């Protein structure tokens, strides 16, 4: 009896390499969280980020008008870089305890 020749695996290896190359070629571009963000405070709170990718939103803590009540958290809308995130601040800038920008890429 004659032994059968071993199957060629080179074709399978080429197919795997080609598929891997396609995955690398179609990989999404690298993203960076929003940067160069500024915060404005007054009758509304806002954040504006001018570089990076992804989204940002204003996040703030306000003291209440009545000191017996708990502090209030206000959140703005998620906005892309270059657009403002805005949240209502019914009590004015004097009641802002802390404000920062949440970022996601």
Backbone as XML, in Angstrom:
<?xml version="1.0"?>
<chain id="A" units="angstrom">
  <residue number="1" name="UNK">
    <atom name="N" x="0.819" y="-1.162" z="0.000"/>
    <atom name="CA" x="0.000" y="0.000" z="0.000"/>
    <atom name="C" x="0.874" y="1.241" z="0.000"/>
  </residue>
  <residue number="2" name="UNK">
    <atom name="N" x="0.371" y="2.196" z="-0.712"/>
    <atom name="CA" x="1.067" y="3.467" z="-0.767"/>
    <atom name="C" x="0.432" y="4.441" z="0.229"/>
  </residue>
  <residue number="3" name="UNK">
    <atom name="N" x="1.265" y="5.213" z="0.879"/>
    <atom name="CA" x="0.756" y="6.218" z="1.812"/>
    <atom name="C" x="0.217" y="7.410" z="1.028"/>
  </residue>
  <residue number="4" name="UNK">
    <atom name="N" x="-0.857" y="7.961" z="1.506"/>
    <atom name="CA" x="-1.424" y="9.142" z="0.858"/>
    <atom name="C" x="-0.533" y="10.335" z="1.173"/>
  </residue>
  <residue number="5" name="UNK">
    <atom name="N" x="-0.367" y="11.236" z="0.233"/>
    <atom name="CA" x="0.420" y="12.432" z="0.536"/>
    <atom name="C" x="-0.314" y="13.294" z="1.564"/>
  </residue>
  <residue number="6" name="UNK">
    <atom name="N" x="0.458" y="13.981" z="2.368"/>
    <atom name="CA" x="-0.122" y="14.877" z="3.372"/>
    <atom name="C" x="-0.819" y="16.045" z="2.675"/>
  </residue>
  <residue number="7" name="UNK">
    <atom name="N" x="-1.955" y="16.483" z="3.182"/>
    <atom name="CA" x="-2.624" y="17.623" z="2.560"/>
    <atom name="C" x="-1.782" y="18.883" z="2.702"/>
  </residue>
  <residue number="8" name="UNK">
    <atom name="N" x="-1.890" y="19.724" z="1.726"/>
    <atom name="CA" x="-1.118" y="20.969" z="1.776"/>
    <atom name="C" x="-1.827" y="21.973" z="2.664"/>
  </residue>
  <residue number="9" name="UNK">
    <atom name="N" x="-1.106" y="22.538" z="3.564"/>
    <atom name="CA" x="-1.682" y="23.511" z="4.491"/>
    <atom name="C" x="-1.334" y="24.936" z="4.092"/>
  </residue>
  <residue number="10" name="UNK">
    <atom name="N" x="-0.531" y="25.049" z="3.057"/>
    <atom name="CA" x="-0.109" y="26.377" z="2.654"/>
    <atom name="C" x="-1.299" y="27.225" z="2.223"/>
  </residue>
  <residue number="11" name="UNK">
    <atom name="N" x="-2.254" y="26.644" z="1.525"/>
    <atom name="CA" x="-3.437" y="27.386" z="1.090"/>
    <atom name="C" x="-4.240" y="27.903" z="2.273"/>
  </residue>
  <residue number="12" name="UNK">
    <atom name="N" x="-4.379" y="27.073" z="3.307"/>
    <atom name="CA" x="-5.102" y="27.498" z="4.509"/>
    <atom name="C" x="-4.356" y="28.619" z="5.213"/>
  </residue>
  <residue number="13" name="UNK">
    <atom name="N" x="-3.027" y="28.516" z="5.261"/>
    <atom name="CA" x="-2.228" y="29.562" z="5.912"/>
    <atom name="C" x="-2.357" y="30.881" z="5.171"/>
  </residue>
  <residue number="14" name="UNK">
    <atom name="N" x="-2.383" y="30.820" z="3.844"/>
    <atom name="CA" x="-2.529" y="32.039" z="3.049"/>
    <atom name="C" x="-3.903" y="32.666" z="3.305"/>
  </residue>
  <residue number="15" name="UNK">
    <atom name="N" x="-4.937" y="31.835" z="3.394"/>
    <atom name="CA" x="-6.284" y="32.346" z="3.648"/>
    <atom name="C" x="-6.369" y="33.005" z="5.015"/>
  </residue>
  <residue number="16" name="UNK">
    <atom name="N" x="-5.756" y="32.404" z="6.025"/>
    <atom name="CA" x="-5.760" y="32.992" z="7.371"/>
    <atom name="C" x="-5.003" y="34.310" z="7.370"/>
  </residue>
  <residue number="17" name="UNK">
    <atom name="N" x="-3.853" y="34.340" z="6.695"/>
    <atom name="CA" x="-3.070" y="35.571" z="6.636"/>
    <atom name="C" x="-3.851" y="36.671" z="5.920"/>
  </residue>
  <residue number="18" name="UNK">
    <atom name="N" x="-4.546" y="36.327" z="4.856"/>
    <atom name="CA" x="-5.332" y="37.322" z="4.128"/>
    <atom name="C" x="-6.475" y="37.853" z="4.985"/>
  </residue>
  <residue number="19" name="UNK">
    <atom name="N" x="-7.138" y="36.958" z="5.716"/>
    <atom name="CA" x="-8.237" y="37.379" z="6.589"/>
    <atom name="C" x="-7.721" y="38.286" z="7.695"/>
  </residue>
  <residue number="20" name="UNK">
    <atom name="N" x="-6.570" y="37.957" z="8.257"/>
    <atom name="CA" x="-5.982" y="38.790" z="9.306"/>
    <atom name="C" x="-5.637" y="40.164" z="8.755"/>
  </residue>
  <residue number="21" name="UNK">
    <atom name="N" x="-5.096" y="40.194" z="7.553"/>
    <atom name="CA" x="-4.772" y="41.474" z="6.926"/>
    <atom name="C" x="-6.006" y="42.325" z="6.711"/>
  </residue>
  <residue number="22" name="UNK">
    <atom name="N" x="-7.119" y="41.701" z="6.334"/>
    <atom name="CA" x="-8.361" y="42.440" z="6.146"/>
    <atom name="C" x="-8.856" y="43.017" z="7.461"/>
  </residue>
  <residue number="23" name="UNK">
    <atom name="N" x="-8.742" y="42.244" z="8.549"/>
    <atom name="CA" x="-9.176" y="42.752" z="9.855"/>
    <atom name="C" x="-8.341" y="43.947" z="10.265"/>
  </residue>
  <residue number="24" name="UNK">
    <atom name="N" x="-7.042" y="43.878" z="10.047"/>
    <atom name="CA" x="-6.182" y="44.999" z="10.409"/>
    <atom name="C" x="-6.461" y="46.209" z="9.527"/>
  </residue>
  <residue number="25" name="UNK">
    <atom name="N" x="-6.752" y="45.971" z="8.265"/>
    <atom name="CA" x="-7.022" y="47.077" z="7.349"/>
    <atom name="C" x="-8.335" y="47.774" z="7.671"/>
  </residue>
  <residue number="26" name="UNK">
    <atom name="N" x="-9.290" y="47.063" z="8.268"/>
    <atom name="CA" x="-10.588" y="47.665" z="8.561"/>
    <atom name="C" x="-10.747" y="48.021" z="10.036"/>
  </residue>
  <residue number="27" name="UNK">
    <atom name="N" x="-9.678" y="47.955" z="10.821"/>
    <atom name="CA" x="-9.753" y="48.302" z="12.239"/>
    <atom name="C" x="-10.127" y="49.777" z="12.372"/>
  </residue>
  <residue number="28" name="UNK">
    <atom name="N" x="-10.924" y="50.127" z="13.390"/>
    <atom name="CA" x="-11.313" y="51.531" z="13.553"/>
    <atom name="C" x="-10.118" y="52.402" z="13.914"/>
  </residue>
  <residue number="29" name="UNK">
    <atom name="N" x="-10.211" y="53.658" z="13.581"/>
    <atom name="CA" x="-9.155" y="54.600" z="13.912"/>
    <atom name="C" x="-9.072" y="54.765" z="15.429"/>
  </residue>
  <residue number="30" name="UNK">
    <atom name="N" x="-7.876" y="55.020" z="15.895"/>
    <atom name="CA" x="-7.681" y="55.219" z="17.334"/>
    <atom name="C" x="-8.462" y="56.443" z="17.788"/>
  </residue>
  <residue number="31" name="UNK">
    <atom name="N" x="-9.022" y="56.362" z="18.974"/>
    <atom name="CA" x="-9.788" y="57.477" z="19.504"/>
    <atom name="C" x="-9.099" y="58.013" z="20.751"/>
  </residue>
  <residue number="32" name="UNK">
    <atom name="N" x="-9.302" y="59.255" z="21.013"/>
    <atom name="CA" x="-8.774" y="59.891" z="22.200"/>
    <atom name="C" x="-9.913" y="60.634" z="22.884"/>
  </residue>
  <residue number="33" name="UNK">
    <atom name="N" x="-9.962" y="60.550" z="24.177"/>
    <atom name="CA" x="-11.022" y="61.227" z="24.920"/>
    <atom name="C" x="-10.987" y="62.722" z="24.620"/>
  </residue>
  <residue number="34" name="UNK">
    <atom name="N" x="-12.136" y="63.389" z="24.710"/>
    <atom name="CA" x="-12.173" y="64.837" z="24.481"/>
    <atom name="C" x="-11.172" y="65.568" z="25.372"/>
  </residue>
  <residue number="35" name="UNK">
    <atom name="N" x="-10.618" y="66.639" z="24.849"/>
    <atom name="CA" x="-9.591" y="67.399" z="25.570"/>
    <atom name="C" x="-9.801" y="68.885" z="25.307"/>
  </residue>
  <residue number="36" name="UNK">
    <atom name="N" x="-9.011" y="69.712" z="25.956"/>
    <atom name="CA" x="-9.135" y="71.178" z="25.862"/>
    <atom name="C" x="-10.551" y="71.608" z="26.194"/>
  </residue>
  <residue number="37" name="UNK">
    <atom name="N" x="-11.031" y="71.156" z="27.343"/>
    <atom name="CA" x="-12.412" y="71.435" z="27.745"/>
    <atom name="C" x="-12.471" y="72.654" z="28.658"/>
  </residue>
  <residue number="38" name="UNK">
    <atom name="N" x="-13.496" y="73.459" z="28.460"/>
    <atom name="CA" x="-13.744" y="74.613" z="29.323"/>
    <atom name="C" x="-15.135" y="74.494" z="29.926"/>
  </residue>
  <residue number="39" name="UNK">
    <atom name="N" x="-15.312" y="75.105" z="31.080"/>
    <atom name="CA" x="-16.592" y="75.097" z="31.791"/>
    <atom name="C" x="-17.052" y="76.536" z="31.969"/>
  </residue>
  <residue number="40" name="UNK">
    <atom name="N" x="-18.329" y="76.778" z="31.699"/>
    <atom name="CA" x="-18.940" y="78.090" z="31.937"/>
    <atom name="C" x="-20.062" y="77.914" z="32.949"/>
  </residue>
  <residue number="41" name="UNK">
    <atom name="N" x="-20.178" y="78.885" z="33.853"/>
    <atom name="CA" x="-21.181" y="78.793" z="34.909"/>
    <atom name="C" x="-21.956" y="80.096" z="35.001"/>
  </residue>
  <residue number="42" name="UNK">
    <atom name="N" x="-23.252" y="79.978" z="35.232"/>
    <atom name="CA" x="-24.147" y="81.116" z="35.375"/>
    <atom name="C" x="-25.544" y="80.573" z="35.584"/>
  </residue>
  <residue number="43" name="UNK">
    <atom name="N" x="-26.528" y="81.093" z="34.848"/>
    <atom name="CA" x="-27.885" y="80.556" z="34.951"/>
    <atom name="C" x="-27.976" y="79.184" z="34.293"/>
  </residue>
  <residue number="44" name="UNK">
    <atom name="N" x="-26.957" y="78.828" z="33.527"/>
    <atom name="CA" x="-26.796" y="77.460" z="33.033"/>
    <atom name="C" x="-25.324" y="77.106" z="33.166"/>
  </residue>
  <residue number="45" name="UNK">
    <atom name="N" x="-25.055" y="75.830" z="33.146"/>
    <atom name="CA" x="-23.682" y="75.334" z="33.192"/>
    <atom name="C" x="-23.404" y="74.712" z="31.836"/>
  </residue>
  <residue number="46" name="UNK">
    <atom name="N" x="-22.183" y="74.860" z="31.343"/>
    <atom name="CA" x="-21.864" y="74.230" z="30.071"/>
    <atom name="C" x="-20.403" y="73.824" z="30.016"/>
  </residue>
  <residue number="47" name="UNK">
    <atom name="N" x="-20.149" y="72.827" z="29.192"/>
    <atom name="CA" x="-18.775" y="72.424" z="28.902"/>
    <atom name="C" x="-18.615" y="72.421" z="27.393"/>
  </residue>
  <residue number="48" name="UNK">
    <atom name="N" x="-17.409" y="72.733" z="26.953"/>
    <atom name="CA" x="-17.088" y="72.698" z="25.532"/>
    <atom name="C" x="-15.675" y="72.148" z="25.401"/>
  </residue>
  <residue number="49" name="UNK">
    <atom name="N" x="-15.530" y="71.050" z="24.652"/>
    <atom name="CA" x="-14.226" y="70.444" z="24.388"/>
    <atom name="C" x="-13.905" y="70.666" z="22.919"/>
  </residue>
  <residue number="50" name="UNK">
    <atom name="N" x="-12.654" y="71.036" z="22.633"/>
    <atom name="CA" x="-12.303" y="71.411" z="21.257"/>
    <atom name="C" x="-11.335" y="70.465" z="20.574"/>
  </residue>
  <residue number="51" name="UNK">
    <atom name="N" x="-10.876" y="69.410" z="21.257"/>
    <atom name="CA" x="-9.996" y="68.450" z="20.585"/>
    <atom name="C" x="-10.297" y="67.044" z="21.080"/>
  </residue>
  <residue number="52" name="UNK">
    <atom name="N" x="-9.743" y="66.062" z="20.375"/>
    <atom name="CA" x="-10.010" y="64.664" z="20.693"/>
    <atom name="C" x="-11.247" y="64.185" z="19.957"/>
  </residue>
  <residue number="53" name="UNK">
    <atom name="N" x="-11.723" y="63.016" z="20.353"/>
    <atom name="CA" x="-12.931" y="62.443" z="19.768"/>
    <atom name="C" x="-13.830" y="61.992" z="20.905"/>
  </residue>
  <residue number="54" name="UNK">
    <atom name="N" x="-14.945" y="61.443" z="20.593"/>
    <atom name="CA" x="-15.850" y="60.959" z="21.622"/>
    <atom name="C" x="-16.828" y="62.034" z="22.050"/>
  </residue>
  <residue number="55" name="UNK">
    <atom name="N" x="-17.293" y="61.914" z="23.286"/>
    <atom name="CA" x="-18.313" y="62.826" z="23.793"/>
    <atom name="C" x="-17.954" y="63.303" z="25.196"/>
  </residue>
  <residue number="56" name="UNK">
    <atom name="N" x="-18.605" y="64.379" z="25.596"/>
    <atom name="CA" x="-18.393" y="64.959" z="26.929"/>
    <atom name="C" x="-19.728" y="65.472" z="27.451"/>
  </residue>
  <residue number="57" name="UNK">
    <atom name="N" x="-19.793" y="65.697" z="28.771"/>
    <atom name="CA" x="-20.964" y="66.343" z="29.359"/>
    <atom name="C" x="-20.537" y="67.084" z="30.622"/>
  </residue>
  <residue number="58" name="UNK">
    <atom name="N" x="-21.261" y="68.144" z="30.913"/>
    <atom name="CA" x="-21.036" y="68.896" z="32.141"/>
    <atom name="C" x="-21.648" y="68.121" z="33.298"/>
  </residue>
  <residue number="59" name="UNK">
    <atom name="N" x="-20.976" y="68.130" z="34.424"/>
    <atom name="CA" x="-21.412" y="67.422" z="35.631"/>
    <atom name="C" x="-21.129" y="68.374" z="36.797"/>
  </residue>
  <residue number="60" name="UNK">
    <atom name="N" x="-22.137" y="68.685" z="37.585"/>
    <atom name="CA" x="-21.940" y="69.660" z="38.661"/>
    <atom name="C" x="-22.734" y="69.277" z="39.906"/>
  </residue>
  <residue number="61" name="UNK">
    <atom name="N" x="-22.272" y="69.805" z="41.027"/>
    <atom name="CA" x="-22.965" y="69.663" z="42.311"/>
    <atom name="C" x="-23.328" y="71.068" z="42.772"/>
  </residue>
  <residue number="62" name="UNK">
    <atom name="N" x="-24.605" y="71.261" z="43.136"/>
    <atom name="CA" x="-25.094" y="72.566" z="43.590"/>
    <atom name="C" x="-25.539" y="72.485" z="45.040"/>
  </residue>
  <residue number="63" name="UNK">
    <atom name="N" x="-25.262" y="73.543" z="45.792"/>
    <atom name="CA" x="-25.858" y="73.670" z="47.118"/>
    <atom name="C" x="-27.309" y="74.100" z="46.933"/>
  </residue>
  <residue number="64" name="UNK">
    <atom name="N" x="-28.210" y="73.628" z="47.790"/>
    <atom name="CA" x="-29.615" y="74.033" z="47.665"/>
    <atom name="C" x="-29.838" y="75.435" z="48.226"/>
  </residue>
  <residue number="65" name="UNK">
    <atom name="N" x="-30.970" y="76.025" z="47.873"/>
    <atom name="CA" x="-31.326" y="77.319" z="48.454"/>
    <atom name="C" x="-31.551" y="77.186" z="49.957"/>
  </residue>
  <residue number="66" name="UNK">
    <atom name="N" x="-32.173" y="76.088" z="50.364"/>
    <atom name="CA" x="-32.416" y="75.802" z="51.776"/>
    <atom name="C" x="-31.302" y="74.878" z="52.268"/>
  </residue>
  <residue number="67" name="UNK">
    <atom name="N" x="-30.434" y="75.337" z="53.183"/>
    <atom name="CA" x="-29.291" y="74.531" z="53.623"/>
    <atom name="C" x="-29.686" y="73.224" z="54.333"/>
  </residue>
  <residue number="68" name="UNK">
    <atom name="N" x="-30.946" y="73.059" z="54.690"/>
    <atom name="CA" x="-31.376" y="71.804" z="55.316"/>
    <atom name="C" x="-31.572" y="70.695" z="54.289"/>
  </residue>
  <residue number="69" name="UNK">
    <atom name="N" x="-31.638" y="71.057" z="53.014"/>
    <atom name="CA" x="-31.852" y="70.085" z="51.947"/>
    <atom name="C" x="-30.510" y="69.559" z="51.424"/>
  </residue>
  <residue number="70" name="UNK">
    <atom name="N" x="-30.512" y="68.388" z="50.787"/>
    <atom name="CA" x="-29.255" y="67.845" z="50.250"/>
    <atom name="C" x="-28.793" y="68.589" z="49.003"/>
  </residue>
  <residue number="71" name="UNK">
    <atom name="N" x="-27.538" y="68.418" z="48.699"/>
    <atom name="CA" x="-26.999" y="69.006" z="47.475"/>
    <atom name="C" x="-27.670" y="68.373" z="46.258"/>
  </residue>
  <residue number="72" name="UNK">
    <atom name="N" x="-27.622" y="69.094" z="45.165"/>
    <atom name="CA" x="-28.264" y="68.629" z="43.928"/>
    <atom name="C" x="-27.194" y="68.376" z="42.869"/>
  </residue>
  <residue number="73" name="UNK">
    <atom name="N" x="-27.297" y="67.243" z="42.183"/>
    <atom name="CA" x="-26.402" y="66.924" z="41.072"/>
    <atom name="C" x="-27.109" y="67.280" z="39.771"/>
  </residue>
  <residue number="74" name="UNK">
    <atom name="N" x="-26.410" y="67.985" z="38.902"/>
    <atom name="CA" x="-26.967" y="68.305" z="37.585"/>
    <atom name="C" x="-26.029" y="67.751" z="36.520"/>
  </residue>
  <residue number="75" name="UNK">
    <atom name="N" x="-26.628" y="67.197" z="35.470"/>
    <atom name="CA" x="-25.878" y="66.618" z="34.362"/>
    <atom name="C" x="-26.349" y="67.240" z="33.058"/>
  </residue>
  <residue number="76" name="UNK">
    <atom name="N" x="-25.398" y="67.546" z="32.188"/>
    <atom name="CA" x="-25.741" y="68.025" z="30.862"/>
    <atom name="C" x="-25.924" y="66.861" z="29.907"/>
  </residue>
  <residue number="77" name="UNK">
    <atom name="N" x="-26.282" y="67.200" z="28.690"/>
    <atom name="CA" x="-26.413" y="66.201" z="27.637"/>
    <atom name="C" x="-25.025" y="65.744" z="27.177"/>
  </residue>
  <residue number="78" name="UNK">
    <atom name="N" x="-24.921" y="64.514" z="26.675"/>
    <atom name="CA" x="-23.676" y="64.073" z="26.048"/>
    <atom name="C" x="-23.573" y="64.795" z="24.711"/>
  </residue>
  <residue number="79" name="UNK">
    <atom name="N" x="-22.432" y="65.420" z="24.461"/>
    <atom name="CA" x="-22.239" y="66.186" z="23.232"/>
    <atom name="C" x="-20.911" y="65.805" z="22.582"/>
  </residue>
  <residue number="80" name="UNK">
    <atom name="N" x="-20.848" y="65.801" z="21.262"/>
    <atom name="CA" x="-19.583" y="65.518" z="20.584"/>
    <atom name="C" x="-18.616" y="66.691" z="20.732"/>
  </residue>
  <residue number="81" name="UNK">
    <atom name="N" x="-17.351" y="66.416" z="20.474"/>
    <atom name="CA" x="-16.329" y="67.467" z="20.500"/>
    <atom name="C" x="-16.747" y="68.573" z="19.541"/>
  </residue>
  <residue number="82" name="UNK">
    <atom name="N" x="-16.604" y="69.814" z="19.997"/>
    <atom name="CA" x="-16.980" y="70.964" z="19.180"/>
    <atom name="C" x="-18.373" y="71.490" z="19.456"/>
  </residue>
  <residue number="83" name="UNK">
    <atom name="N" x="-19.178" y="70.728" z="20.202"/>
    <atom name="CA" x="-20.516" y="71.181" z="20.573"/>
    <atom name="C" x="-20.599" y="71.259" z="22.101"/>
  </residue>
  <residue number="84" name="UNK">
    <atom name="N" x="-21.434" y="72.152" z="22.596"/>
    <atom name="CA" x="-21.551" y="72.371" z="24.038"/>
    <atom name="C" x="-22.515" y="71.370" z="24.683"/>
  </residue>
  <residue number="85" name="UNK">
    <atom name="N" x="-22.177" y="70.969" z="25.902"/>
    <atom name="CA" x="-23.094" y="70.228" z="26.765"/>
    <atom name="C" x="-23.642" y="71.245" z="27.750"/>
  </residue>
  <residue number="86" name="UNK">
    <atom name="N" x="-24.957" y="71.275" z="27.918"/>
    <atom name="CA" x="-25.579" y="72.316" z="28.742"/>
    <atom name="C" x="-26.494" y="71.689" z="29.785"/>
  </residue>
  <residue number="87" name="UNK">
    <atom name="N" x="-26.445" y="72.243" z="31.003"/>
    <atom name="CA" x="-27.338" y="71.827" z="32.084"/>
    <atom name="C" x="-27.914" y="73.075" z="32.736"/>
  </residue>
  <residue number="88" name="UNK">
    <atom name="N" x="-29.133" y="72.965" z="33.190"/>
    <atom name="CA" x="-29.794" y="74.083" z="33.862"/>
    <atom name="C" x="-29.203" y="74.291" z="35.256"/>
  </residue>
  <residue number="89" name="UNK">
    <atom name="N" x="-29.057" y="75.544" z="35.638"/>
    <atom name="CA" x="-28.597" y="75.903" z="36.966"/>
    <atom name="C" x="-29.579" y="76.941" z="37.516"/>
  </residue>
  <residue number="90" name="UNK">
    <atom name="N" x="-30.678" y="76.491" z="38.126"/>
    <atom name="CA" x="-31.738" y="77.418" z="38.523"/>
    <atom name="C" x="-31.345" y="78.403" z="39.620"/>
  </residue>
  <residue number="91" name="UNK">
    <atom name="N" x="-30.274" y="78.133" z="40.340"/>
    <atom name="CA" x="-29.938" y="78.979" z="41.491"/>
    <atom name="C" x="-28.767" y="79.918" z="41.238"/>
  </residue>
  <residue number="92" name="UNK">
    <atom name="N" x="-28.103" y="79.832" z="40.101"/>
    <atom name="CA" x="-27.009" y="80.743" z="39.783"/>
    <atom name="C" x="-25.643" y="80.228" z="40.199"/>
  </residue>
  <residue number="93" name="UNK">
    <atom name="N" x="-24.632" y="80.926" z="39.720"/>
    <atom name="CA" x="-23.240" y="80.507" z="39.896"/>
    <atom name="C" x="-22.803" y="80.408" z="41.354"/>
  </residue>
  <residue number="94" name="UNK">
    <atom name="N" x="-23.385" y="81.209" z="42.236"/>
    <atom name="CA" x="-22.980" y="81.213" z="43.643"/>
    <atom name="C" x="-23.277" y="79.886" z="44.348"/>
  </residue>
  <residue number="95" name="UNK">
    <atom name="N" x="-24.155" y="79.072" z="43.785"/>
    <atom name="CA" x="-24.538" y="77.813" z="44.423"/>
    <atom name="C" x="-23.779" y="76.599" z="43.882"/>
  </residue>
  <residue number="96" name="UNK">
    <atom name="N" x="-22.878" y="76.819" z="42.937"/>
    <atom name="CA" x="-22.091" y="75.711" z="42.383"/>
    <atom name="C" x="-20.987" y="75.351" z="43.369"/>
  </residue>
  <residue number="97" name="UNK">
    <atom name="N" x="-21.014" y="74.106" z="43.850"/>
    <atom name="CA" x="-19.983" y="73.617" z="44.761"/>
    <atom name="C" x="-18.794" y="73.107" z="43.965"/>
  </residue>
  <residue number="98" name="UNK">
    <atom name="N" x="-19.080" y="72.347" z="42.918"/>
    <atom name="CA" x="-18.033" y="71.756" z="42.103"/>
    <atom name="C" x="-18.607" y="71.460" z="40.718"/>
  </residue>
  <residue number="99" name="UNK">
    <atom name="N" x="-17.789" y="71.606" z="39.702"/>
    <atom name="CA" x="-18.216" y="71.278" z="38.337"/>
    <atom name="C" x="-17.031" y="70.663" z="37.605"/>
  </residue>
  <residue number="100" name="UNK">
    <atom name="N" x="-17.303" y="69.655" z="36.786"/>
    <atom name="CA" x="-16.260" y="69.003" z="36.011"/>
    <atom name="C" x="-16.866" y="68.461" z="34.723"/>
  </residue>
  <residue number="101" name="UNK">
    <atom name="N" x="-16.003" y="67.933" z="33.867"/>
    <atom name="CA" x="-16.433" y="67.402" z="32.579"/>
    <atom name="C" x="-16.255" y="65.883" z="32.582"/>
  </residue>
  <residue number="102" name="UNK">
    <atom name="N" x="-17.346" y="65.152" z="32.329"/>
    <atom name="CA" x="-17.261" y="63.708" z="32.110"/>
    <atom name="C" x="-16.886" y="63.511" z="30.646"/>
  </residue>
  <residue number="103" name="UNK">
    <atom name="N" x="-15.992" y="62.555" z="30.380"/>
    <atom name="CA" x="-15.520" y="62.329" z="29.014"/>
    <atom name="C" x="-15.569" y="60.846" z="28.676"/>
  </residue>
  <residue number="104" name="UNK">
    <atom name="N" x="-15.898" y="60.545" z="27.441"/>
    <atom name="CA" x="-15.868" y="59.176" z="26.949"/>
    <atom name="C" x="-15.401" y="59.182" z="25.497"/>
  </residue>
  <residue number="105" name="UNK">
    <atom name="N" x="-14.646" y="58.152" z="25.129"/>
    <atom name="CA" x="-14.187" y="58.088" z="23.733"/>
    <atom name="C" x="-14.840" y="56.975" z="22.982"/>
  </residue>
</chain>
